[in-house]
Amino acid sequence: MSIASIRLYTPVPVLAEGTELPLPEAQAHYLANVLRAAPGETCRVFNGLQGEWRAEITQISKKRVTLTARVQTRPQHPAPDAWACFALLKRAKTDLVVEKATELGASVIQPVLTARTGADHVNLERLRAIAIEAAEQCERLDVPEIRPPVPVMELLRGWPARPLFVADERRTAPLLGAAAGPCALMVGPEGGFTDAELEAIAARPQVMRVSLGSRILRAETATIAGLALLIAAQP
């Protein structure tokens, strides 16, 4: 693989010409020992704030690599302001949702705990690593915020003035379409929301019940398909 095609996320607060970027251990190992990069070779870096930059390898050893930002290749631009809220799934399915929601452009990924949720905790650091890797590969200029799981009732009580499209497993609602501005999608658990949860959802003025089509979808499929429909028209 060409080093020039590699993209790396760096959490530095300011990325500009001349910024030195000591890489964390995993990234340093990948460049030095897997790709066998050499001084003077370049890759691309981004921090979610100042766009994407071409960076040169200025120091490299088996355990340490330092890059220096040289020239901006893409300016930062606004990402879709879409939240993906989904009833927490088993580990592999949650990993899949985080990866695909990142690729599709979600700005916030919010796991939700419901009465029928089949899991109750996540490793946030691992999910963030999955999101970072997906952002590096899909040419995103930022990384979505991964929030801790929250009970659905608590989430609804504090819901902001943001349209919330809730997938209706009964398929009696209108088909979900693209949203032009800030928005969110909520998908329930495999067993569906309870009556009490549905009442709380219906009580929120920002809520719109929507259908994702004529077929019954698994929760992870519904989240991915719904998000794709919701932000299809956004950059």
N, C-alpha and C positions, 0 to 999 in steps of 0.2 A: 504493500500500500504506500502511496506517495505521502510523505509528511505534509506536503502542501495542502492536501485535501482534509487534514484533520482539523476539527473544531473543538475547542476546550472552553468550558465555562470557568471563569475566575470570579470570586466574590469581592474583588478589590472595589473600594468605593469610587475611585476615579481611574478611568482608563484613558490615557492620552499618549501622545508621542513621547517616547523615552521612559514610560512607566516600566519598572522592573517587576517581573512576576515570578517569584520563587514558587515552583509547583508543589502541591501536596504529594505525599509518597506514592499514591496510586497512579497519578498522572505522570510523575517522573519515571516510575518503573515502566509504564507503557511506552513512553517515548524512548527511553534509554535502552531498555532490555528487550522489549518486544519488537519495536520498530527499528531499533538500532540507529536512531537519529544521530546526526553529527552537528557540531557547531557551524553556524551560518545558515542551516536549513530553517525554513519558516513554516508556521502553521497559523491558523486563525483562532482568535480568542474573543470572548464577549463577556460582559458583566451584567447585562440587563439594563444598563443606564446610558452608556456612551457608544452604543452600536457595536459593530464588529471591526476588529483590527488584525492586520497582518503582523505577526510577532516573530522575531528572530531568536533562535537558540544561541544565547551568549555564554552560558556555562552549562556543562553537562558531565556527569559522572554516573556510576551505576546507581547511586542513591539520590543524587541531587540534580535538578535541572532548573535553570533560570532562563526565562524568556524576557525579551525587551520589545515593547510595542513600537512599531515603526510607522505604519500608515493605516488610516481608517479605510476599510473596504466597503462598509455599509453604515449609514447613519442610523441612529435609533429612530424607530417610528412606533406610533401607538399600536398596541396589540388589542385583539378583541376583548371586551370587558364582559366575559361570560363565565359564570360559576357553574361547576359540575357538582351537584349534591346527590349522593347516592347512598342507599342503605348499605352499611358495611358488609362486605362479602368475605368469603374465605381467602386466605393469603394469595393464592395464585390468581384468582379472579380480581382481587383488589389491585394487585400488581398490574394486571392487564389494563384495567380501567385507568390507572394513573398514567401508564405509558401512552395509551391512545388519546386520553384527554389532553395530555401535553402536546402530542403531535397535532391534534385538531385545533389547538389554540386556547384552551381554557385558561383563564387568569387565576382562578381559585379552584382548588379541588377540596371538597368538604365531605368527608365520610359522615354518615348519619346513623344513629342508633334508634331502632324502632322496636316495638314489642315483639316483632317476628324476625328481627335481625339474627343471622346465624353466627355472628362473631361479635366480639366486644372490645378488641384492642388492636392496635397496629404499631409497627416500628416506624416512627416518623422519619428517622434518619435514613432507613432503607428506602422508604417511598420517595424521599427527596433525591436520593442517589439515582433512582429509576427515572425520576422526572428530569434530572440534569442530563443523564445519558440520552434520553429521548430528545431533549431540546438541542443537544449537540448534533445529533444525527439528522434532525428534521429542518435545520436551518433557522430555528427560532432565534430571536435576539434577546429573549428573557426566559426565565424559569417560573412556572406557576407556583403560587403559594399553596403549600400543603398544610391544611389545618387539622388539628386533633379531632377525633370523633366527638360528636355532640348529640345529646338526645333530641329527637325531632321536635318535641314540644318546646324545649328550650330554644332551639333554632328559630322556630316560628314566633315565639314571644319577642325575640329581639330582631325580627326580620326588618331590614331597611326598606326604603322607598325604591324598590327594584322589582321589575316584573319577574314573577316566579311561575314558570311553566311546569306543571306537575303531570307526569305521565299517568294516564288513566288506563289501567289494565282492562277495564270493561269495554274500551274502544267505542264509547258512545260520544266522546267529545270530538271537536273539530281536529283535523290533522295539523300537527305542529308545522309551522313554517319558519322562515328565517326572520330573525330580529335584527333591527338596525343599530340598537344602542345597548346600554347596560342591561343584562338579563341573567337569568339563572334557570337551570333545569334540575328538577328533583325526580328521582326514580326510587320507588319503594322496594321492599324485599320481595323474594320469590313468593312468599305467602300473601303479599299485599298488605296495605295499611289496615289497621283495625278501624272499627267504626269511630272510636274516639279520636283517632289520629285524622281520619277523613273530615270529621267535624271541625277540628282545629285548623286543618288546611283550608277548608271552605270559608272559615271565618276571617281569613286574611284578605284584605281588599286587593292586594297585589297579585293574588293567585289566579291563574287561568288553567283549567284542566284541559289537557290535550291528548290526542291519540298519536301513536307512532306507527299506525298502519293496521292492516287487517289480521296480522298474525300475533300470536302470543310469543313474546320475546323473553329470553333469559335476562336477568337484571343487568348483567355486564353488557350484553348486546344492546339492550334498551338505552343504557347510559351512553354508549359510544354512538349508536345511530341517532339518538335524540340530539346529542351535542352537535353532530355533523349537520343535521337539519337546521338547528338553531342558529349557527354562526356561519352557514355556507356563504352568505353574502358579505361577510366582514373580511377585511384584509388579513 
